[in-house]
Amino acid sequence: MLLHRWLGVGIGLWFALVGLTGAALVFEDAIDATLNPHLLRDARDGTWLPPAAIVERASRAFPDGRVERMRTPQTAGEVYRLEVRVSPRMRVGSPRLEATFSPVTGELLGTRDPRAVGLDTASFVNTVYEFHRNVLLGPTGTDIVGTAGLLLMTSTITGIVLALPRTRGGWRRVVAVRLRASITRLLFDLHRSAGTLLAVLLLLATATGVTLVWVNHARSVVGLFSPVAPFPVVPWIGGTDLPWPGLEQLATSIREAYPRHTVTEVRIPSRPTAGYVFYLRAPGDAHRLGDTLVWLHPGTGERLLERGPDSRSAGEAFMHWLFPLHSGTAFGLVGRVAMCATGIAPTLLVGTGLWLWLRKRRAQRIRRHRRGRAVA
């Protein structure tokens, strides 16, 4: 009882902020597009240009830069989103920008710093993400967030223990809310019923969140039970006079090999010894970018590695499902709405819990005062 109470009183505000930022990030793409329609929306109708044509336009728009990543539009109104390394000659600390292009005309719609933090519309969603991930404090903040996640998990477990009914028929009373009761009783019922109904989702969100915070450690632990292969290293192939395939040729080979999938994102190699990475999405996939990743050799187009539902080890499947479970995308719109509600829940629980604690303290002061007057 004391542990549950003082976790809520001591760091309840933190629980609420992490939950609210997580709830917003469930729908981050929609929020970002609403705040920045000039960058992320294009209402023009027509045939979409292929990815290679957009990369070519980006090369002309940024002659000293290099495209590293491209996310493709999936539905009408979406745009091509490219991450461009502005100074590729800089090995460390090279600035990057996000450039968006119309899929119909290939027009450059605008640019922004994808890593900027601020309250302006262009940086707002990234700021929310960085706060949720590391409290805007970098690696040190990541450890703080992980520790706070463990404490939130502890608070959830102790709350479940306190709410457990002593009889089988007591479950109805646990989740019931007496709307005609006093404000204190009403808030107590809301606190207990909301915590009980969302307890499993709260545990899922905190457990997956903590694992994602310390994902490298988690990968090492999972690897003890099932292999988790690292990303492939492209074998160097030199001494050939054959022309290297371009992006369009590689994309065509991917579409032919995976006709049920759509390309959602392409990682473009920065040097000849790195490979292209294609993110592929099929109907029903859990991850927002798709459940299948394919590495291609940049010089030969050879398929180096595939990671998909049928080719992942048990350990790789576990690691892959962490983010879809944490964000709710594993269960479509219903799952996202559920995780959004789970993110809002700590604010409700902390608010009602603090009200009840303050009312209890006030009642205790009144009783002590009355006892003192009676003794006098």
C-alpha positions in Angstrom: 0.0 0.0 0.0 2.7 2.5 1.0 4.9 1.6 -2.1 2.0 2.1 -4.4 1.0 5.4 -2.8 4.5 7.0 -2.7 5.3 5.9 -6.2 2.2 7.8 -7.4 2.9 10.8 -5.1 6.7 11.0 -5.8 6.9 10.5 -9.6 3.2 10.5 -10.6 3.7 13.6 -12.8 6.4 11.7 -14.6 4.1 8.7 -15.2 1.5 11.1 -16.6 3.9 12.9 -19.0 5.4 9.7 -20.3 1.9 8.2 -20.8 0.6 11.3 -22.6 3.6 11.5 -25.0 3.3 7.8 -25.7 -0.4 8.3 -26.5 0.4 11.0 -28.9 3.1 9.0 -30.6 0.6 6.2 -31.4 -0.8 8.5 -34.1 2.4 10.5 -34.7 2.2 10.3 -38.5 -1.3 11.7 -38.6 -0.5 14.4 -36.0 2.7 15.4 -38.0 0.8 15.6 -41.3 -1.9 17.8 -39.6 0.7 20.2 -38.2 2.7 20.3 -41.4 0.4 19.8 -44.4 2.7 21.8 -46.7 5.4 19.3 -46.1 3.5 16.0 -45.7 0.4 16.3 -47.8 -0.1 16.6 -51.6 -3.6 16.6 -53.0 -2.7 16.4 -56.7 -4.0 13.4 -58.6 -2.1 11.4 -61.2 0.4 8.6 -61.6 3.1 8.4 -59.0 6.7 8.7 -60.1 8.9 5.7 -59.3 11.4 6.0 -56.3 14.4 6.2 -58.6 13.0 9.3 -60.3 12.5 11.0 -56.9 16.1 10.2 -55.9 17.3 11.7 -59.1 15.4 14.9 -58.4 16.8 15.0 -54.9 20.3 14.7 -56.3 19.7 17.7 -58.5 18.1 19.7 -55.7 21.0 18.8 -53.3 24.1 18.4 -55.5 26.5 18.2 -52.6 24.2 15.9 -50.5 23.4 12.2 -50.6 20.1 10.4 -50.1 20.3 7.9 -47.3 16.7 6.9 -46.7 13.4 7.2 -48.6 9.9 6.4 -47.3 7.4 5.9 -50.1 3.8 7.1 -50.1 1.2 4.4 -49.3 -2.1 6.2 -49.7 -3.5 9.1 -51.7 -2.3 12.4 -50.3 1.0 11.1 -48.9 4.4 12.2 -50.2 7.9 10.9 -50.7 10.0 11.5 -47.5 13.8 11.5 -48.1 16.6 11.9 -45.5 19.5 13.6 -47.1 23.0 13.8 -45.7 24.1 17.3 -46.4 27.9 16.9 -46.2 28.7 13.3 -47.0 32.5 14.1 -46.8 32.1 14.7 -43.1 32.6 11.3 -41.4 31.2 12.4 -38.1 28.5 14.9 -37.3 27.3 15.5 -40.8 24.0 17.4 -40.7 20.9 15.8 -42.2 17.6 17.2 -43.5 14.3 15.7 -44.4 13.1 16.6 -47.9 9.6 15.9 -49.1 8.6 15.5 -52.8 5.3 15.3 -54.6 4.8 11.8 -55.9 2.9 13.1 -58.9 5.1 15.9 -60.1 8.4 15.3 -58.3 8.3 18.8 -57.0 10.3 19.6 -53.8 7.7 20.5 -51.2 10.1 21.6 -48.5 12.7 20.6 -46.0 13.2 20.4 -42.2 15.8 19.2 -39.7 14.6 15.7 -38.7 16.5 15.9 -35.4 15.5 19.4 -34.3 13.9 19.8 -31.0 11.4 22.7 -30.4 7.8 23.6 -30.0 7.4 24.8 -33.6 5.1 22.7 -35.8 8.0 21.2 -37.8 9.8 19.9 -34.7 6.9 19.2 -32.4 6.5 15.5 -33.1 10.2 14.8 -32.9 10.3 16.7 -29.6 7.5 14.5 -28.2 9.4 11.4 -29.4 12.7 12.5 -27.8 11.0 13.4 -24.5 9.3 10.0 -24.5 12.5 8.2 -25.3 15.1 10.0 -23.2 13.6 13.2 -21.6 15.7 15.2 -24.0 18.8 14.2 -22.1 20.5 11.8 -24.5 21.9 8.5 -23.3 21.6 9.5 -19.7 18.0 10.3 -20.2 17.5 6.8 -21.7 18.6 5.2 -18.5 16.3 7.5 -16.6 13.3 6.5 -18.8 14.1 2.8 -18.4 14.3 3.1 -14.6 11.1 5.1 -14.5 9.4 2.4 -16.6 10.4 -0.2 -14.1 8.9 1.9 -11.3 5.7 2.4 -13.3 5.5 -1.4 -13.7 6.0 -1.8 -10.0 3.2 0.7 -9.4 0.9 -1.1 -11.7 1.6 -4.5 -10.0 1.1 -3.1 -6.5 -2.2 -1.5 -7.7 -3.4 -4.8 -9.0 -2.6 -6.5 -5.7 -4.5 -3.8 -3.8 -7.5 -4.0 -6.1 -7.8 -7.8 -6.1 -11.2 -8.8 -4.5 -11.2 -11.4 -1.7 -14.2 -13.2 -3.1 -15.2 -14.4 -6.6 -18.2 -12.1 -6.7 -16.1 -9.1 -5.7 -14.9 -8.4 -9.3 -18.2 -6.6 -10.1 -17.6 -4.2 -7.2 -13.9 -3.7 -8.4 -14.9 -2.4 -11.8 -18.2 -0.7 -10.8 -18.4 3.1 -10.7 -21.1 4.7 -8.5 -22.1 7.8 -10.4 -24.4 9.1 -7.7 -21.8 8.7 -4.9 -19.8 11.6 -3.4 -17.0 13.1 -5.4 -14.4 11.2 -3.3 -16.1 7.9 -3.7 -16.6 8.5 -7.4 -12.9 9.2 -7.9 -12.0 6.2 -5.9 -14.2 4.0 -8.1 -12.7 5.6 -11.2 -9.1 5.0 -9.9 -9.7 1.4 -9.1 -11.8 0.4 -12.1 -9.6 2.2 -14.7 -6.5 0.7 -13.2 -8.1 -2.8 -13.1 -9.4 -2.7 -16.7 -6.2 -1.4 -18.2 -3.8 -3.2 -15.9 -2.8 -5.8 -18.6 -2.2 -3.1 -21.2 -0.2 -1.0 -18.8 2.0 -3.9 -18.0 2.4 -4.7 -21.7 3.3 -1.0 -22.5 5.8 -0.7 -19.7 7.4 -4.1 -20.2 7.9 -3.6 -24.0 9.0 0.1 -23.4 11.7 -0.9 -20.9 12.9 -3.6 -23.3 13.1 -1.2 -26.2 15.0 1.3 -24.0 17.7 -1.3 -23.2 17.3 -3.1 -26.5 20.9 -4.1 -26.9 20.9 -5.8 -23.5 17.6 -7.4 -24.4 19.0 -8.7 -27.6 21.9 -10.3 -25.8 19.6 -12.0 -23.3 17.3 -13.3 -26.0 20.3 -14.5 -27.9 21.1 -17.0 -25.1 17.9 -18.9 -25.9 17.4 -18.2 -29.7 19.8 -16.8 -32.3 19.4 -13.1 -33.1 21.5 -12.5 -36.3 23.2 -9.1 -36.8 22.7 -7.1 -39.9 24.6 -8.6 -42.8 28.0 -7.3 -44.0 28.1 -7.0 -47.8 31.0 -9.0 -49.3 33.1 -6.8 -51.5 33.0 -7.7 -55.1 35.6 -6.0 -57.3 37.3 -6.3 -60.7 34.1 -6.5 -62.7 33.3 -4.5 -65.8 29.6 -5.1 -65.5 27.5 -2.0 -64.8 26.0 -1.9 -61.4 22.2 -2.0 -61.2 20.4 1.2 -60.4 17.7 1.7 -57.8 14.8 1.2 -60.3 16.2 -2.1 -61.4 16.6 -3.3 -57.8 13.1 -2.1 -56.9 11.7 -3.9 -60.0 13.4 -7.2 -58.9 12.0 -6.8 -55.4 8.4 -6.2 -56.7 8.7 -9.3 -58.9 10.0 -11.4 -56.0 7.4 -10.1 -53.6 4.3 -9.4 -55.6 2.0 -9.3 -52.5 4.2 -6.7 -50.8 4.6 -2.9 -51.2 7.9 -1.1 -50.7 7.5 1.3 -47.7 11.1 2.4 -47.2 14.5 2.0 -48.8 17.8 2.4 -47.1 20.3 3.5 -49.7 24.0 2.5 -49.1 26.5 5.1 -48.3 29.5 3.2 -49.7 30.0 0.2 -52.0 30.4 -2.2 -49.1 26.9 -1.5 -47.8 23.7 -3.0 -49.1 20.3 -1.7 -50.0 17.6 -2.5 -47.4 14.0 -2.7 -48.6 11.2 -2.6 -46.1 8.2 -4.5 -47.4 4.6 -4.5 -46.1 1.9 -7.1 -46.8 -1.7 -7.0 -45.8 -2.1 -7.8 -42.1 1.5 -7.0 -41.2 2.1 -5.9 -37.6 4.9 -3.3 -38.1 4.0 0.0 -39.6 6.8 -0.3 -42.2 6.1 -4.0 -42.8 7.3 -7.3 -41.4 9.7 -8.2 -44.2 13.2 -6.7 -44.7 15.4 -7.6 -47.6 19.1 -6.8 -48.1 20.4 -6.5 -51.7 24.0 -6.3 -52.8 24.5 -2.8 -54.5 26.8 -4.2 -57.2 25.0 -7.4 -58.2 21.5 -7.1 -57.0 22.0 -10.4 -55.2 19.6 -11.0 -52.3 21.9 -11.3 -49.3 19.4 -11.8 -46.5 15.7 -11.8 -45.8 14.0 -11.3 -42.5 10.3 -12.0 -42.6 7.6 -14.0 -40.8 8.8 -17.3 -42.3 12.5 -16.7 -42.0 13.0 -15.2 -38.5 14.2 -17.2 -35.6 12.1 -17.2 -32.5 14.5 -14.7 -30.9 14.3 -12.4 -34.0 10.5 -12.7 -34.0 10.4 -11.7 -30.3 12.6 -8.6 -31.0 10.6 -7.7 -34.1 7.3 -7.7 -32.2 8.4 -5.4 -29.4 7.6 -2.2 -31.1 4.3 -3.3 -32.7 3.1 -4.4 -29.3 4.3 -1.2 -27.6 2.7 1.1 -30.2 -0.4 -1.0 -30.8 0.1 -1.5 -34.5 0.2 -5.2 -34.0 -3.6 -5.2 -33.8 -4.5 -2.5 -36.3 -6.6 0.5 -35.5 -8.2 -1.3 -32.5 -4.8 -1.9 -31.0 -3.6 1.7 -31.6 -6.7 3.1 -29.9 -6.2 0.7 -27.0 -2.6 1.8 -26.5 -3.5 5.4 -26.9 -6.1 4.9 -24.0 -3.4 3.1 -22.1 -1.1 6.1 -22.5 -3.8 8.5 -21.2 -4.6 6.2 -18.2 -1.7 7.2 -16.0 -2.9 10.9 -16.0 -6.3 9.7 -14.8 -4.9 7.3 -12.2 -2.4 9.9 -10.9 -5.0 12.7 -10.8 -7.6 10.6 -8.9 -4.9 9.0 -6.7 -3.5 12.4 -5.6 -7.0 13.7 -4.9 -7.8 10.7 -2.7 -4.4 11.0 -0.9 -4.9 14.7 -0.2 -8.5 14.1 1.0 -7.2 11.4 3.3 -4.5 13.6 4.7 -7.0 16.3 5.3 -9.3 13.9 7.1 -6.4 12.7 9.3 -5.5 16.3 10.2 -9.1 17.0 11.2 -9.2 13.8 13.4 -5.9 14.7 15.1 -7.2 18.3 15.7 -10.4 16.9 17.3 -8.5 14.5 19.5 -6.3 17.3 20.7 -9.3 19.4 21.6 -10.9 16.5 23.4 -7.7 15.9 25.5 -7.5 19.6 26.3 
